[in-house]
Amino acid sequence: MGQKRGNGGRVAALVSRLGLVRKTQESVTSIPVSEQELIMRCRAGDEEAWREFIDTYKHMVYGFAYDMLRNPEDAEDVAQEVFINAFRAIGSFRGDARISTWLYRVTKNACLNFLRQRERSTVTSLDEQEGNWEELIDFEDSMPTPEETAMNKELRELVRRKIDELPTIYRTAIIMCDMHQLSYDEAARILGIPVGTLKSQVSRARRMLKEKLESYFFEKHSDNKGHKQS
């Protein structure tokens, strides 16, 4: 397995290996015109500029909303609300942050409002269990066999379920920093919290996710061992 990583590094590497990282930042950084020019054109009521604005950021906004809400219809509704709010508030955009940072903040607030209105509980408590799920996962790059492909699909779905079980503040932190690959500085600005607080939340989220995965694999191995002995 190569050099051992810390717990947070293992979890972040797992998220990346399983294809859970959102590739939204690449499209955001390849805007053909400057952000300032795009904002000025939008403020002037340029319909073509608004189409360009939406085309540039729609995947980022929808992807983040979906990762927060885990429902395509809800994510689409929130994304539409975000762009409506952006249209209304574009005149007050000061330009002291990137458009993507501003939209992440608007999307985050819209998602949290949606979750509060739906009164969905996101906290699931699990007893700590002993186990070592890292030993079951090969982080080295290699061509997967069909069996490994099936296992990775199952593991990807498992990790997403366990991320969904995290309390909202920790789920938001790990989605932003590990799945959407935002820097701590940018994510902290979006959330309106100190960088140190965000780092603590990400660290805690990774530990909680690791514990949930350990519990799952401990129970799975216990079941398999019981079947073999029977």
Secondary structure, DSSP 8 states (H G I E B T S, - for coil): --S---HHHHHHHHHHHTT-S---HHHHTT-SS-HHHHHHHHHTT-HHHHHHHHHHHHHHHHHHHHHHH--HHHHHHHHHHHHHHHHHHGGG--SSS-HHHHHHHHHHHHHHHHHHHHT-------------GGGG---S-----HHHHHHHHHHHHHHHHHHHHS-HHHHHHHIIIIIS---HHHHHHHHTS-HHHHHHHHHHHHHHHHHHHHHHHHHHHHHHHHHHH-
